[in-house]
Amino acid sequence: MSSRKLKPEIAMYMRRIGDMRTDKKHGRAVQLCDRVLDYGPDPALLNVILNFKADSLFRVGRRVGSQELISEARTIFATVLEADPDDYLAQSGIDEINFYQY
């Protein structure tokens, strides 16, 4: 396990993303994920952020009935799985999208 600490700005964004997701403010969570991605986060954190973004996009897409947002979520989950085929959260996300689309 690495003893490196997160950059303070990334740690702040990660807390805020968690808060927004807890409060079911998924649109705001997507915006915060994009801001963290602009910082070029540590590769070990990248899949976590992408999973948060994809899940939040899916939830917004379902709420507003946007197949475009749901498709974007699926694409992001697939990107995570390309980097780590054993990523349980990404696979669960794709499974959930498939369940709700059929």
C-alpha positions as CSV (number, residue, x, y, z in Angstrom):
1,M,0.0,0.0,0.0
2,S,1.4,3.4,-1.0
3,S,1.9,6.0,1.7
4,R,1.4,8.8,-0.7
5,K,-1.4,11.3,0.1
6,L,-3.8,12.7,-2.3
7,K,-3.3,16.2,-3.5
8,P,-5.5,18.4,-1.3
9,E,-7.6,19.6,-4.2
10,I,-8.3,16.1,-5.4
11,A,-9.1,14.9,-1.8
12,M,-11.6,17.8,-1.5
13,Y,-13.2,16.9,-4.8
14,M,-13.5,13.3,-3.8
15,R,-15.3,14.2,-0.6
16,R,-17.6,16.5,-2.5
17,I,-18.4,13.8,-5.1
18,G,-19.3,11.4,-2.3
19,D,-21.5,14.0,-0.7
20,M,-23.3,14.8,-3.9
21,R,-23.9,11.1,-4.6
22,T,-25.2,10.6,-1.1
23,D,-27.6,13.5,-1.5
24,K,-28.6,12.0,-4.9
25,K,-27.3,15.1,-6.7
26,H,-25.8,13.0,-9.5
27,G,-25.6,15.8,-12.1
28,R,-23.4,17.8,-9.8
29,A,-21.3,14.6,-9.0
30,V,-20.6,14.3,-12.8
31,Q,-19.4,17.9,-12.9
32,L,-17.1,17.3,-10.0
33,C,-15.8,14.1,-11.5
34,D,-14.9,16.0,-14.7
35,R,-13.0,18.6,-12.6
36,V,-11.0,15.8,-10.9
37,L,-10.2,14.3,-14.3
38,D,-8.9,17.6,-15.4
39,Y,-6.3,17.4,-12.7
40,G,-5.0,14.1,-14.1
41,P,-5.4,12.0,-11.0
42,D,-3.1,9.2,-10.0
43,P,-3.8,6.1,-12.2
44,A,-4.8,4.1,-9.1
45,L,-7.7,6.6,-8.6
46,L,-8.7,7.0,-12.2
47,N,-11.0,3.9,-12.3
48,V,-12.7,5.0,-9.1
49,I,-13.5,8.4,-10.5
50,L,-14.7,6.9,-13.8
51,N,-17.0,4.5,-12.0
52,F,-18.5,7.4,-10.0
53,K,-19.0,9.4,-13.1
54,A,-20.5,6.5,-15.1
55,D,-22.9,5.6,-12.3
56,S,-23.9,9.2,-11.8
57,L,-24.5,9.6,-15.6
58,F,-26.6,6.5,-15.6
59,R,-28.8,7.7,-12.7
60,V,-29.3,11.1,-14.3
61,G,-30.0,9.4,-17.7
62,R,-32.7,7.2,-16.1
63,R,-34.2,10.1,-14.2
64,V,-34.5,12.3,-17.4
65,G,-35.0,9.5,-19.9
66,S,-31.9,10.2,-21.8
67,Q,-30.5,7.2,-23.8
68,E,-27.5,9.4,-24.7
69,L,-26.4,9.8,-21.1
70,I,-27.0,6.1,-20.4
71,S,-25.0,5.2,-23.5
72,E,-22.2,7.5,-22.3
73,A,-22.3,5.7,-18.9
74,R,-22.0,2.3,-20.6
75,T,-19.0,3.6,-22.6
76,I,-17.2,4.8,-19.5
77,F,-17.9,1.5,-17.6
78,A,-16.5,-0.4,-20.7
79,T,-13.3,1.8,-20.6
80,V,-12.8,0.9,-16.9
81,L,-13.2,-2.8,-17.8
82,E,-10.6,-2.5,-20.6
83,A,-8.1,-1.2,-18.0
84,D,-9.2,-3.7,-15.3
85,P,-11.3,-6.6,-16.5
86,D,-11.9,-7.6,-12.9
87,D,-13.4,-4.3,-11.8
88,Y,-16.6,-5.4,-10.1
89,L,-18.2,-1.9,-9.9
90,A,-17.8,-1.4,-13.7
91,Q,-19.3,-4.8,-14.5
92,S,-22.1,-4.2,-12.0
93,G,-22.8,-0.9,-13.7
94,I,-23.1,-2.5,-17.1
95,D,-25.3,-5.2,-15.7
96,E,-27.6,-2.6,-14.1
97,I,-27.8,-0.7,-17.4
98,N,-28.6,-3.9,-19.3
99,F,-31.3,-4.8,-16.7
100,Y,-33.1,-1.4,-17.0
101,Q,-32.8,-1.3,-20.8
102,Y,-34.6,-4.6,-21.4
